[in-house]
Amino acid sequence: DVYMFPCHSCGDGAGQFKTLLGFLGDNNVPFGRVWFDIEGGTQFWSSDHGDNQAFMTAMVQAASDAGTPIGIYSNWNTWPAIMGDSYGYPSTLIWYAHYDGEPSFSDWQAFNGWNTPYMKQFSETGNQCGVSDYDVNWRPPSFLDEW
């Protein structure tokens, strides 16, 4: 899988996705899914929900046109703040961050049509094998079988 942090102020969501796909293809990078990282509020996004929704729709449509599976990385605070309370892609996998140190979905809060999470980022202070300060993710083992 690969991860994309879209740049709303750069414009052309579909073009950004196509550029990513072109780069991956040109460099023979194998991947299964592109995760769109939707966070940062007005620091990275417009204050206009409709404008953000149009940008997101363009990216999702470009992925669909390319036959590329996608997922969304966001949570119950950031997504509604950026996209509004009634806009979402509930049939798309959701990976959320909540740095509570707990590798479980016990903290999950449904939002914008997403009722079941796919994965959780529960820590930003990973430390193993001499590498430190990395994000740590978790998902139930049964989800690995479905992948």
N, C-alpha and C positions, 0 to 999 in steps of 0.2 A: 504494500500500500504506500501511497504518497500523500503528502499533506500540503495544502495550498492556503496561504494567507492572502486573500484577495485584497487588492488596493482599490477601494472605491474612488478615491480622489484621482486615480490614474485613468478612470473611465473604462468603458468597453469590457464588461464582465465576460462576454462570450469570447472576445479577443484574447483576454488574459488566459482563459481556459485553453483555447486553441494553441497559444504560445507554449503553455506548460506541456500539453500533449505533444506538440512538435518537438520540444526539447527532449522529452522522454523517448520518443521514437528515434530521433536523430542519434541519441546516445545509447540506444538499445537497453534501456532501463525497463526491466520487467516489473509489473505492478498489477495488483488486483483491483484496487479501488482508489479513487481520489477523495480525500477528506477535505471539505471546505471549513476552514477555521473562521467562525463568525463570532468575534468578540471585539472589545475595545471601545464600544460606544462611539460618541462623536469625535473621539480622538482619531478614529480610522474610518468612520462612516458619517453619512449625512444625518442631520437632525430630522429629515423628512422620511418617514417610514415608507411612503409610496415610492420614493426615489430608490431607497435601499431594496425594496421588494422587486422593482424593475431590474435592478442590477443583478440580484440573486436569480431571478427568473431567467435572465439571459445566460448566466453561467450554467444553470441546471439544464436549460434547453440545449446548449452547446454540448454538454456531456451526454444527454439523451441522443442527440443527433449522431454523436461519435460512437454510441453504444458502450459508453464508459460507466461502470457502476460508481456511484458516489455515496458519501456519508456526510453528516454534518457534525462538526465539533463545536458545541456551544452549551449553554445551560439555561436554567429557568430564569436567571437574572438578565443575562446578556442578550439572548435572542429576542425576547419581547421588547427590550429597550431599543434594539436596533431595527427590528422588523415589525413591531406592533404585536398586539395580543391575539390577533385572529389569523395570522399568516404563518404557514409552516409546511413541511413536507413529511407528514406522519408515516408515509410508506417508505421513507428513507431512514437508514440506520442513524441513530443518535449516539454520539460519544460525548460524555459530559465531564467537566472538571469540577471537583469539589474537594479541596485539600483538607480533608478531615482525618487522614491517616488510616482510614478503614477500607480495606479491599472488599467492599460489598456494595449492594444497591440499596441498603437500608435507609439511606438518606434521600433517595430519589423522589423528585417532585415532578409529576406530569405537567407538561406545558405545550401549548400550541398544537395539540393533536398527538404529541408523542406520549405514549402511555408506558412504554417499556424501553429501557435503555439497552444499548448494545455493549458499551464499554464505559469504564469510569477511569479518569485520571485522578488518583487520590493523594498523590504526594509530588512535590517538586524538589524533594531533597533526597533522591536516590543516591546510594553510596555502596558500590560493590566493585571488587577487583581493581581498586585504585582509581576508579572513576567516581566522581561525586557531582552532586547538584544537577541531577537529571530528573525528568518527569517519570513517574511510575504509574503504570496503567494496570487495570484488572478487568477481567470479564469471566463469567462463570465457565467452567470447563465444558459444559454441554454446548456452549456457543462455538467452541473450537471444532466440534464434530460437524457443525452445520456449515462451516466456512468452505 
